[in-house]
């Protein structure tokens, strides 16, 4: 990994630096709000020069200092409509990051890495 990524958001009195860890926390909150979706392990093959990995979440810078790209690997509960849930997760992540961190989200890619089965 190249080091910690910081995003620079222009403010009235200067620039606000937001760490990639803060963005990861926002994404994790989306998982907490959705009981039928959880983080999955990311594949071992990803470009560590570009992406910063944290469990099932990858964050990369966008075209400007105040933009980012997000990839999440998720496990969805059996019985969920996978494509609908993935689309909802995409929108929830985009909204959370843009509203709370004032970052421009270029893309949110959701990869369904598995399906969880209820315990019996």
N, CA, C and O atoms as CSV, one atom per row, in Angstrom:
chain,resi,resn,atom,element,x,y,z
A,1,UNK,N,N,0.846,-1.174,0.000
A,1,UNK,CA,C,0.000,0.000,0.000
A,1,UNK,C,C,0.886,1.230,0.000
A,1,UNK,O,O,1.934,1.226,0.646
A,2,UNK,N,N,0.507,2.260,-0.690
A,2,UNK,CA,C,1.295,3.451,-0.871
A,2,UNK,C,C,1.340,4.314,0.383
A,2,UNK,O,O,2.288,5.086,0.526
A,3,UNK,N,N,0.439,4.239,1.243
A,3,UNK,CA,C,0.325,5.105,2.411
A,3,UNK,C,C,-1.113,5.540,2.547
A,3,UNK,O,O,-1.968,5.232,1.717
A,4,UNK,N,N,-1.350,6.262,3.615
A,4,UNK,CA,C,-2.720,6.700,3.874
A,4,UNK,C,C,-3.130,7.762,2.854
A,4,UNK,O,O,-2.369,8.674,2.530
A,5,UNK,N,N,-4.337,7.614,2.368
A,5,UNK,CA,C,-4.880,8.557,1.392
A,5,UNK,C,C,-5.660,9.636,2.137
A,5,UNK,O,O,-6.431,9.344,3.050
A,6,UNK,N,N,-5.448,10.881,1.734
A,6,UNK,CA,C,-6.241,11.987,2.255
A,6,UNK,C,C,-6.907,12.681,1.087
A,6,UNK,O,O,-6.302,12.874,0.033
A,7,UNK,N,N,-8.146,13.051,1.282
A,7,UNK,CA,C,-8.883,13.813,0.284
A,7,UNK,C,C,-8.954,15.251,0.763
A,7,UNK,O,O,-9.130,15.497,1.957
A,8,UNK,N,N,-8.821,16.202,-0.146
A,8,UNK,CA,C,-8.850,17.623,0.196
A,8,UNK,C,C,-10.149,18.245,-0.293
A,8,UNK,O,O,-10.437,18.262,-1.490
A,9,UNK,N,N,-10.929,18.757,0.659
A,9,UNK,CA,C,-12.207,19.372,0.329
A,9,UNK,C,C,-12.109,20.863,0.623
A,9,UNK,O,O,-11.854,21.247,1.765
A,10,UNK,N,N,-12.309,21.717,-0.394
A,10,UNK,CA,C,-12.261,23.160,-0.155
A,10,UNK,C,C,-13.382,23.606,0.786
A,10,UNK,O,O,-14.528,23.180,0.646
A,11,UNK,N,N,-13.039,24.467,1.742
A,11,UNK,CA,C,-14.003,25.028,2.693
A,11,UNK,C,C,-13.897,26.545,2.657
A,11,UNK,O,O,-13.026,27.095,1.983
A,12,UNK,N,N,-14.780,27.221,3.381
A,12,UNK,CA,C,-14.773,28.679,3.417
A,12,UNK,C,C,-13.432,29.240,3.898
A,12,UNK,O,O,-12.929,30.218,3.345
A,13,UNK,N,N,-12.859,28.615,4.928
A,13,UNK,CA,C,-11.640,29.152,5.533
A,13,UNK,C,C,-10.387,28.368,5.181
A,13,UNK,O,O,-9.362,28.549,5.839
A,14,UNK,N,N,-10.423,27.520,4.190
A,14,UNK,CA,C,-9.247,26.746,3.822
A,14,UNK,C,C,-9.616,25.418,3.202
A,14,UNK,O,O,-10.535,25.319,2.390
A,15,UNK,N,N,-8.875,24.397,3.606
A,15,UNK,CA,C,-9.074,23.061,3.049
A,15,UNK,C,C,-9.256,22.072,4.192
A,15,UNK,O,O,-8.532,22.111,5.186
A,16,UNK,N,N,-10.223,21.197,4.037
A,16,UNK,CA,C,-10.473,20.129,4.999
A,16,UNK,C,C,-9.858,18.851,4.444
A,16,UNK,O,O,-10.151,18.457,3.315
A,17,UNK,N,N,-9.007,18.202,5.234
A,17,UNK,CA,C,-8.401,16.931,4.836
A,17,UNK,C,C,-9.203,15.810,5.472
A,17,UNK,O,O,-9.391,15.788,6.689
A,18,UNK,N,N,-9.675,14.880,4.656
A,18,UNK,CA,C,-10.459,13.738,5.127
A,18,UNK,C,C,-9.676,12.469,4.805
A,18,UNK,O,O,-9.296,12.244,3.656
A,19,UNK,N,N,-9.439,11.653,5.805
A,19,UNK,CA,C,-8.654,10.434,5.582
A,19,UNK,C,C,-9.519,9.350,4.959
A,19,UNK,O,O,-10.744,9.358,5.072
A,20,UNK,N,N,-8.856,8.434,4.310
A,20,UNK,CA,C,-9.569,7.292,3.729
A,20,UNK,C,C,-10.221,6.474,4.831
A,20,UNK,O,O,-11.236,5.823,4.583
A,21,UNK,N,N,-9.667,6.486,6.048
A,21,UNK,CA,C,-10.282,5.765,7.168
A,21,UNK,C,C,-11.655,6.333,7.507
A,21,UNK,O,O,-12.565,5.590,7.875
A,22,UNK,N,N,-11.802,7.635,7.383
A,22,UNK,CA,C,-13.105,8.260,7.644
A,22,UNK,C,C,-14.126,7.818,6.599
A,22,UNK,O,O,-15.288,7.578,6.929
A,23,UNK,N,N,-13.703,7.709,5.357
A,23,UNK,CA,C,-14.597,7.254,4.293
A,23,UNK,C,C,-14.987,5.793,4.534
A,23,UNK,O,O,-16.142,5.416,4.340
A,24,UNK,N,N,-14.024,4.977,4.954
A,24,UNK,CA,C,-14.309,3.569,5.268
A,24,UNK,C,C,-15.344,3.489,6.385
A,24,UNK,O,O,-16.251,2.658,6.323
A,25,UNK,N,N,-15.224,4.339,7.406
A,25,UNK,CA,C,-16.198,4.346,8.509
A,25,UNK,C,C,-17.601,4.674,8.016
A,25,UNK,O,O,-18.576,4.070,8.463
A,26,UNK,N,N,-17.704,5.618,7.106
A,26,UNK,CA,C,-19.010,5.964,6.537
A,26,UNK,C,C,-19.602,4.771,5.788
A,26,UNK,O,O,-20.795,4.488,5.900
A,27,UNK,N,N,-18.768,4.082,5.030
A,27,UNK,CA,C,-19.240,2.914,4.278
A,27,UNK,C,C,-19.677,1.812,5.239
A,27,UNK,O,O,-20.697,1.160,5.018
A,28,UNK,N,N,-18.904,1.604,6.308
A,28,UNK,CA,C,-19.258,0.570,7.296
A,28,UNK,C,C,-20.612,0.871,7.943
A,28,UNK,O,O,-21.366,-0.054,8.246
A,29,UNK,N,N,-20.925,2.131,8.156
A,29,UNK,CA,C,-22.224,2.478,8.727
A,29,UNK,C,C,-23.361,2.027,7.832
A,29,UNK,O,O,-24.424,1.649,8.326
A,30,UNK,N,N,-23.157,2.060,6.532
A,30,UNK,CA,C,-24.180,1.579,5.597
A,30,UNK,C,C,-24.418,0.082,5.828
A,30,UNK,O,O,-25.559,-0.379,5.794
A,31,UNK,N,N,-23.342,-0.673,6.061
A,31,UNK,CA,C,-23.500,-2.107,6.329
A,31,UNK,C,C,-24.264,-2.341,7.632
A,31,UNK,O,O,-25.078,-3.260,7.721
A,32,UNK,N,N,-24.003,-1.517,8.633
A,32,UNK,CA,C,-24.694,-1.669,9.922
A,32,UNK,C,C,-26.191,-1.414,9.793
A,32,UNK,O,O,-26.986,-1.985,10.538
A,33,UNK,N,N,-26.574,-0.558,8.851
A,33,UNK,CA,C,-27.986,-0.229,8.648
A,33,UNK,C,C,-28.732,-1.321,7.875
A,33,UNK,O,O,-29.963,-1.333,7.849
A,34,UNK,N,N,-28.005,-2.216,7.260
A,34,UNK,CA,C,-28.598,-3.260,6.418
A,34,UNK,C,C,-28.225,-4.627,6.969
A,34,UNK,O,O,-27.110,-5.105,6.760
A,35,UNK,N,N,-29.158,-5.252,7.671
A,35,UNK,CA,C,-28.879,-6.528,8.319
A,35,UNK,C,C,-28.602,-7.663,7.336
A,35,UNK,O,O,-27.914,-8.624,7.681
A,36,UNK,N,N,-29.127,-7.562,6.122
A,36,UNK,CA,C,-28.963,-8.657,5.173
A,36,UNK,C,C,-27.720,-8.525,4.292
A,36,UNK,O,O,-27.538,-9.301,3.354
A,37,UNK,N,N,-26.860,-7.535,4.594
A,37,UNK,CA,C,-25.642,-7.323,3.819
A,37,UNK,C,C,-24.476,-7.138,4.788
A,37,UNK,O,O,-24.590,-6.418,5.780
A,38,UNK,N,N,-23.351,-7.796,4.490
A,38,UNK,CA,C,-22.163,-7.617,5.322
A,38,UNK,C,C,-20.920,-7.599,4.443
A,38,UNK,O,O,-20.956,-8.003,3.281
A,39,UNK,N,N,-19.825,-7.124,5.017
A,39,UNK,CA,C,-18.575,-7.077,4.277
A,39,UNK,C,C,-18.073,-8.488,3.994
A,39,UNK,O,O,-18.269,-9.403,4.794
A,40,UNK,N,N,-17.435,-8.645,2.869
A,40,UNK,CA,C,-16.790,-9.905,2.519
A,40,UNK,C,C,-15.305,-9.612,2.340
A,40,UNK,O,O,-14.904,-8.449,2.290
A,41,UNK,N,N,-14.510,-10.629,2.244
A,41,UNK,CA,C,-13.077,-10.440,2.011
A,41,UNK,C,C,-12.850,-9.974,0.579
A,41,UNK,O,O,-13.537,-10.404,-0.348
A,42,UNK,N,N,-11.882,-9.094,0.420
A,42,UNK,CA,C,-11.537,-8.648,-0.932
A,42,UNK,C,C,-10.619,-9.683,-1.575
A,42,UNK,O,O,-9.914,-10.408,-0.873
A,43,UNK,N,N,-10.624,-9.755,-2.882
A,43,UNK,CA,C,-9.710,-10.691,-3.535
A,43,UNK,C,C,-8.264,-10.246,-3.315
A,43,UNK,O,O,-7.996,-9.059,-3.128
A,44,UNK,N,N,-7.354,-11.186,-3.337
A,44,UNK,CA,C,-5.953,-10.846,-3.111
A,44,UNK,C,C,-5.372,-10.031,-4.251
A,44,UNK,O,O,-4.425,-9.273,-4.045
A,45,UNK,N,N,-5.917,-10.171,-5.441
A,45,UNK,CA,C,-5.384,-9.469,-6.605
A,45,UNK,C,C,-6.105,-8.141,-6.811
A,45,UNK,O,O,-7.181,-8.092,-7.407
A,46,UNK,N,N,-5.510,-7.083,-6.318
A,46,UNK,CA,C,-5.992,-5.738,-6.608
A,46,UNK,C,C,-4.776,-4.832,-6.684
A,46,UNK,O,O,-3.723,-5.165,-6.141
A,47,UNK,N,N,-4.902,-3.713,-7.336
A,47,UNK,CA,C,-3.787,-2.802,-7.556
A,47,UNK,C,C,-3.544,-1.964,-6.304
A,47,UNK,O,O,-4.213,-0.951,-6.099
A,48,UNK,N,N,-2.593,-2.373,-5.468
A,48,UNK,CA,C,-2.303,-1.691,-4.212
A,48,UNK,C,C,-1.694,-0.306,-4.430
A,48,UNK,O,O,-1.653,0.504,-3.504
A,49,UNK,N,N,-1.226,-0.033,-5.637
A,49,UNK,CA,C,-0.707,1.307,-5.946
A,49,UNK,C,C,-1.837,2.320,-6.076
A,49,UNK,O,O,-1.635,3.518,-5.874
A,50,UNK,N,N,-3.018,1.835,-6.412
A,50,UNK,CA,C,-4.161,2.713,-6.644
A,50,UNK,C,C,-5.174,2.631,-5.513
A,50,UNK,O,O,-5.685,3.654,-5.057
A,51,UNK,N,N,-5.465,1.417,-5.062
A,51,UNK,CA,C,-6.535,1.187,-4.092
A,51,UNK,C,C,-5.987,1.001,-2.698
A,51,UNK,O,O,-4.948,0.368,-2.512
A,52,UNK,N,N,-6.677,1.547,-1.721
A,52,UNK,CA,C,-6.374,1.332,-0.321
A,52,UNK,C,C,-7.425,0.367,0.219
A,52,UNK,O,O,-8.621,0.646,0.137
A,53,UNK,N,N,-6.990,-0.764,0.770
A,53,UNK,CA,C,-7.919,-1.809,1.183
A,53,UNK,C,C,-8.138,-1.815,2.689
A,53,UNK,O,O,-7.217,-1.572,3.468
A,54,UNK,N,N,-9.367,-2.095,3.080
A,54,UNK,CA,C,-9.723,-2.236,4.483
A,54,UNK,C,C,-10.854,-3.248,4.554
A,54,UNK,O,O,-12.018,-2.906,4.348
A,55,UNK,N,N,-10.508,-4.496,4.846
A,55,UNK,CA,C,-11.427,-5.632,4.852
A,55,UNK,C,C,-12.153,-5.730,3.517
A,55,UNK,O,O,-11.510,-6.037,2.513
A,56,UNK,N,N,-13.459,-5.485,3.451
A,56,UNK,CA,C,-14.189,-5.625,2.203
A,56,UNK,C,C,-14.387,-4.322,1.453
A,56,UNK,O,O,-15.250,-4.231,0.580
A,57,UNK,N,N,-13.593,-3.311,1.788
A,57,UNK,CA,C,-13.786,-1.980,1.200
A,57,UNK,C,C,-12.477,-1.507,0.576
A,57,UNK,O,O,-11.424,-1.546,1.213
A,58,UNK,N,N,-12.555,-1.062,-0.669
A,58,UNK,CA,C,-11.410,-0.475,-1.358
A,58,UNK,C,C,-11.741,0.981,-1.667
A,58,UNK,O,O,-12.841,1.289,-2.126
A,59,UNK,N,N,-10.790,1.870,-1.416
A,59,UNK,CA,C,-10.972,3.300,-1.679
A,59,UNK,C,C,-9.822,3.767,-2.564
A,59,UNK,O,O,-8.672,3.394,-2.336
A,60,UNK,N,N,-10.124,4.575,-3.563
A,60,UNK,CA,C,-9.097,5.172,-4.419
A,60,UNK,C,C,-9.483,6.619,-4.696
A,60,UNK,O,O,-10.653,6.994,-4.631
A,61,UNK,N,N,-8.479,7.410,-5.001
A,61,UNK,CA,C,-8.734,8.797,-5.369
A,61,UNK,C,C,-9.415,8.876,-6.724
A,61,UNK,O,O,-9.334,7.952,-7.533
A,62,UNK,N,N,-10.082,9.988,-6.954
A,62,UNK,CA,C,-10.749,10.213,-8.240
A,62,UNK,C,C,-9.916,11.126,-9.114
A,62,UNK,O,O,-8.691,11.155,-8.995
A,63,UNK,N,N,-10.573,11.873,-9.994
A,63,UNK,CA,C,-9.860,12.762,-10.908
A,63,UNK,C,C,-9.394,14.038,-10.217
A,63,UNK,O,O,-8.536,14.740,-10.751
A,64,UNK,N,N,-9.932,14.356,-9.052
A,64,UNK,CA,C,-9.522,15.557,-8.316
A,64,UNK,C,C,-9.302,15.185,-6.853
A,64,UNK,O,O,-9.639,14.081,-6.424
A,65,UNK,N,N,-8.730,16.122,-6.091
A,65,UNK,CA,C,-8.418,15.859,-4.683
A,65,UNK,C,C,-9.652,15.670,-3.817
A,65,UNK,O,O,-9.568,15.115,-2.722
A,66,UNK,N,N,-10.808,16.135,-4.310
A,66,UNK,CA,C,-12.028,16.017,-3.503
A,66,UNK,C,C,-12.995,14.978,-4.077
A,66,UNK,O,O,-14.209,15.081,-3.898
A,67,UNK,N,N,-12.437,13.968,-4.773
A,67,UNK,CA,C,-13.286,12.911,-5.323
A,67,UNK,C,C,-12.669,11.548,-5.027
A,67,UNK,O,O,-11.465,11.424,-4.802
A,68,UNK,N,N,-13.525,10.533,-5.034
A,68,UNK,CA,C,-13.040,9.182,-4.738
A,68,UNK,C,C,-13.836,8.146,-5.515
A,68,UNK,O,O,-14.920,8.408,-6.036
A,69,UNK,N,N,-13.246,6.957,-5.568
A,69,UNK,CA,C,-13.908,5.789,-6.128
A,69,UNK,C,C,-13.961,4.742,-5.019
A,69,UNK,O,O,-13.030,4.624,-4.221
A,70,UNK,N,N,-15.045,3.992,-4.975
A,70,UNK,CA,C,-15.241,3.021,-3.902
A,70,UNK,C,C,-15.629,1.679,-4.506
A,70,UNK,O,O,-16.447,1.602,-5.423
A,71,UNK,N,N,-15.024,0.627,-3.975
A,71,UNK,CA,C,-15.414,-0.744,-4.322
A,71,UNK,C,C,-15.709,-1.465,-3.020
A,71,UNK,O,O,-14.939,-1.375,-2.064
A,72,UNK,N,N,-16.811,-2.172,-2.984
A,72,UNK,CA,C,-17.135,-2.963,-1.806
A,72,UNK,C,C,-17.430,-4.395,-2.227
A,72,UNK,O,O,-18.040,-4.651,-3.265
A,73,UNK,N,N,-16.983,-5.308,-1.400
A,73,UNK,CA,C,-17.242,-6.729,-1.594
A,73,UNK,C,C,-18.176,-7.135,-0.473
A,73,UNK,O,O,-17.862,-6.955,0.704
A,74,UNK,N,N,-19.331,-7.687,-0.841
A,74,UNK,CA,C,-20.359,-7.955,0.154
A,74,UNK,C,C,-20.838,-9.401,0.100
A,74,UNK,O,O,-20.692,-10.107,-0.899
A,75,UNK,N,N,-21.409,-9.797,1.216
A,75,UNK,CA,C,-22.141,-11.049,1.318
A,75,UNK,C,C,-23.593,-10.662,1.547
A,75,UNK,O,O,-23.890,-9.835,2.410
A,76,UNK,N,N,-24.493,-11.253,0.784
A,76,UNK,CA,C,-25.916,-10.928,0.866
A,76,UNK,C,C,-26.652,-12.130,1.444
A,76,UNK,O,O,-26.334,-13.274,1.120
A,77,UNK,N,N,-27.627,-11.871,2.293
A,77,UNK,CA,C,-28.401,-12.949,2.911
A,77,UNK,C,C,-29.262,-13.660,1.865
A,77,UNK,O,O,-29.793,-13.036,0.946
A,78,UNK,N,N,-29.385,-14.962,2.025
A,78,UNK,CA,C,-30.231,-15.766,1.154
A,78,UNK,C,C,-31.658,-15.219,1.192
A,78,UNK,O,O,-32.181,-14.906,2.262
A,79,UNK,N,N,-32.273,-15.109,0.041
A,79,UNK,CA,C,-33.636,-14.598,-0.037
A,79,UNK,C,C,-33.708,-13.139,-0.451
A,79,UNK,O,O,-34.782,-12.648,-0.799
A,80,UNK,N,N,-32.569,-12.433,-0.417
A,80,UNK,CA,C,-32.544,-11.039,-0.862
A,80,UNK,C,C,-32.472,-11.004,-2.383
A,80,UNK,O,O,-31.857,-11.869,-3.007
A,81,UNK,N,N,-33.098,-10.010,-2.963
A,81,UNK,CA,C,-32.978,-9.803,-4.405
A,81,UNK,C,C,-31.611,-9.153,-4.631
A,81,UNK,O,O,-31.433,-7.964,-4.366
A,82,UNK,N,N,-30.656,-9.930,-5.115
A,82,UNK,CA,C,-29.256,-9.501,-5.153
A,82,UNK,C,C,-29.051,-8.221,-5.946
A,82,UNK,O,O,-28.385,-7.306,-5.462
A,83,UNK,N,N,-29.597,-8.130,-7.139
A,83,UNK,CA,C,-29.363,-6.930,-7.946
A,83,UNK,C,C,-30.007,-5.694,-7.312
A,83,UNK,O,O,-29.434,-4.605,-7.348
A,84,UNK,N,N,-31.185,-5.865,-6.740
A,84,UNK,CA,C,-31.845,-4.736,-6.075
A,84,UNK,C,C,-31.060,-4.293,-4.846
A,84,UNK,O,O,-30.894,-3.094,-4.618
A,85,UNK,N,N,-30.574,-5.247,-4.049
A,85,UNK,CA,C,-29.811,-4.920,-2.846
A,85,UNK,C,C,-28.508,-4.230,-3.225
A,85,UNK,O,O,-28.113,-3.260,-2.578
A,86,UNK,N,N,-27.836,-4.718,-4.267
A,86,UNK,CA,C,-26.579,-4.102,-4.704
A,86,UNK,C,C,-26.811,-2.654,-5.134
A,86,UNK,O,O,-26.023,-1.770,-4.800
A,87,UNK,N,N,-27.886,-2.416,-5.871
A,87,UNK,CA,C,-28.214,-1.049,-6.305
A,87,UNK,C,C,-28.526,-0.150,-5.105
A,87,UNK,O,O,-28.120,1.012,-5.082
A,88,UNK,N,N,-29.238,-0.674,-4.119
A,88,UNK,CA,C,-29.546,0.107,-2.915
A,88,UNK,C,C,-28.276,0.438,-2.141
A,88,UNK,O,O,-28.100,1.563,-1.672
A,89,UNK,N,N,-27.390,-0.553,-2.009
A,89,UNK,CA,C,-26.124,-0.342,-1.303
A,89,UNK,C,C,-25.291,0.723,-2.023
A,89,UNK,O,O,-24.701,1.593,-1.382
A,90,UNK,N,N,-25.246,0.649,-3.349
A,90,UNK,CA,C,-24.521,1.658,-4.132
A,90,UNK,C,C,-25.030,3.053,-3.798
A,90,UNK,O,O,-24.243,3.951,-3.496
A,91,UNK,N,N,-26.328,3.231,-3.851
A,91,UNK,CA,C,-26.924,4.547,-3.613
A,91,UNK,C,C,-26.709,5.004,-2.172
A,91,UNK,O,O,-26.421,6.177,-1.932
A,92,UNK,N,N,-26.845,4.090,-1.213
A,92,UNK,CA,C,-26.655,4.453,0.192
A,92,UNK,C,C,-25.220,4.878,0.467
A,92,UNK,O,O,-24.989,5.841,1.198
A,93,UNK,N,N,-24.260,4.172,-0.108
A,93,UNK,CA,C,-22.849,4.525,0.087
A,93,UNK,C,C,-22.555,5.882,-0.547
A,93,UNK,O,O,-21.923,6.741,0.069
A,94,UNK,N,N,-23.014,6.067,-1.776
A,94,UNK,CA,C,-22.779,7.344,-2.477
A,94,UNK,C,C,-23.365,8.504,-1.678
A,94,UNK,O,O,-22.702,9.523,-1.485
A,95,UNK,N,N,-24.592,8.355,-1.217
A,95,UNK,CA,C,-25.257,9.408,-0.451
A,95,UNK,C,C,-24.527,9.681,0.861
A,95,UNK,O,O,-24.318,10.840,1.218
A,96,UNK,N,N,-24.140,8.637,1.579
A,96,UNK,CA,C,-23.460,8.803,2.866
A,96,UNK,C,C,-22.141,9.549,2.716
A,96,UNK,O,O,-21.854,10.468,3.484
A,97,UNK,N,N,-21.344,9.160,1.736
A,97,UNK,CA,C,-20.030,9.785,1.553
A,97,UNK,C,C,-20.179,11.221,1.049
A,97,UNK,O,O,-19.488,12.119,1.531
A,98,UNK,N,N,-21.065,11.443,0.095
A,98,UNK,CA,C,-21.237,12.798,-0.430
A,98,UNK,C,C,-21.840,13.738,0.605
A,98,UNK,O,O,-21.411,14.886,0.715
A,99,UNK,N,N,-22.827,13.271,1.365
A,99,UNK,CA,C,-23.484,14.135,2.351
A,99,UNK,C,C,-22.614,14.396,3.575
A,99,UNK,O,O,-22.543,15.527,4.055
A,100,UNK,N,N,-21.952,13.361,4.083
A,100,UNK,CA,C,-21.196,13.508,5.333
A,100,UNK,C,C,-19.783,14.039,5.127
A,100,UNK,O,O,-19.289,14.807,5.953
A,101,UNK,N,N,-19.131,13.648,4.053
A,101,UNK,CA,C,-17.737,14.039,3.847
A,101,UNK,C,C,-17.568,15.104,2.770
A,101,UNK,O,O,-16.464,15.609,2.568
A,102,UNK,N,N,-18.641,15.445,2.084
A,102,UNK,CA,C,-18.595,16.427,0.994
A,102,UNK,C,C,-17.624,16.044,-0.112
A,102,UNK,O,O,-17.069,16.909,-0.788
A,103,UNK,N,N,-17.423,14.748,-0.292
A,103,UNK,CA,C,-16.585,14.269,-1.388
A,103,UNK,C,C,-17.459,13.955,-2.596
A,103,UNK,O,O,-18.628,13.595,-2.450
A,104,UNK,N,N,-16.897,14.091,-3.767
A,104,UNK,CA,C,-17.591,13.675,-4.985
A,104,UNK,C,C,-17.280,12.196,-5.188
A,104,UNK,O,O,-16.116,11.804,-5.275
A,105,UNK,N,N,-18.311,11.392,-5.262
A,105,UNK,CA,C,-18.114,9.953,-5.472
A,105,UNK,C,C,-18.230,9.686,-6.967
A,105,UNK,O,O,-19.300,9.832,-7.557
A,106,UNK,N,N,-17.119,9.295,-7.562
A,106,UNK,CA,C,-17.070,9.019,-9.002
A,106,UNK,C,C,-17.819,7.723,-9.306
A,106,UNK,O,O,-18.613,7.653,-10.243
A,107,UNK,N,N,-17.548,6.688,-8.486
A,107,UNK,CA,C,-18.210,5.410,-8.706
A,107,UNK,C,C,-18.253,4.605,-7.419
A,107,UNK,O,O,-17.384,4.727,-6.555
A,108,UNK,N,N,-19.280,3.784,-7.313
A,108,UNK,CA,C,-19.390,2.795,-6.240
A,108,UNK,C,C,-19.660,1.462,-6.923
A,108,UNK,O,O,-20.732,1.239,-7.484
A,109,UNK,N,N,-18.671,0.588,-6.865
A,109,UNK,CA,C,-18.811,-0.740,-7.464
A,109,UNK,C,C,-19.097,-1.731,-6.345
A,109,UNK,O,O,-18.345,-1.815,-5.373
A,110,UNK,N,N,-20.185,-2.479,-6.485
A,110,UNK,CA,C,-20.566,-3.481,-5.486
A,110,UNK,C,C,-20.362,-4.856,-6.104
A,110,UNK,O,O,-20.941,-5.178,-7.141
A,111,UNK,N,N,-19.528,-5.663,-5.450
A,111,UNK,CA,C,-19.274,-7.029,-5.893
A,111,UNK,C,C,-19.887,-7.968,-4.862
A,111,UNK,O,O,-19.520,-7.932,-3.687
A,112,UNK,N,N,-20.812,-8.799,-5.296
A,112,UNK,CA,C,-21.424,-9.769,-4.401
A,112,UNK,C,C,-20.501,-10.989,-4.383
A,112,UNK,O,O,-20.439,-11.757,-5.343
A,113,UNK,N,N,-19.788,-11.146,-3.270
A,113,UNK,CA,C,-18.784,-12.197,-3.149
A,113,UNK,C,C,-19.347,-13.486,-2.580
A,113,UNK,O,O,-18.706,-14.535,-2.643
A,114,UNK,N,N,-20.561,-13.402,-2.018
A,114,UNK,CA,C,-21.125,-14.607,-1.444
A,114,UNK,C,C,-22.551,-14.404,-0.979
A,114,UNK,O,O,-23.078,-13.292,-0.956
A,115,UNK,N,N,-23.156,-15.524,-0.610
A,115,UNK,CA,C,-24.509,-15.524,-0.086
A,115,UNK,C,C,-24.460,-16.204,1.279
A,115,UNK,O,O,-23.901,-17.292,1.418
A,116,UNK,N,N,-25.048,-15.556,2.287
A,116,UNK,CA,C,-25.058,-16.159,3.617
A,116,UNK,C,C,-26.367,-16.899,3.833
A,116,UNK,O,O,-27.427,-16.469,3.379
A,117,UNK,N,N,-26.273,-18.014,4.532
A,117,UNK,CA,C,-27.429,-18.839,4.817
A,117,UNK,C,C,-27.803,-18.696,6.287
A,117,UNK,O,O,-26.917,-18.580,7.135
A,118,UNK,N,N,-29.077,-18.701,6.602
A,118,UNK,CA,C,-29.479,-18.569,8.015
A,118,UNK,C,C,-29.002,-19.775,8.828
A,118,UNK,O,O,-28.989,-20.911,8.354
A,119,UNK,N,N,-28.612,-19.485,10.063
A,119,UNK,CA,C,-28.190,-20.580,10.944
A,119,UNK,C,C,-29.397,-21.311,11.459
A,119,UNK,O,O,-30.434,-20.709,11.736
A,120,UNK,N,N,-29.261,-22.625,11.588
A,120,UNK,CA,C,-30.397,-23.424,12.057
A,120,UNK,C,C,-30.077,-24.074,13.373
A,120,UNK,O,O,-30.913,-24.788,13.928
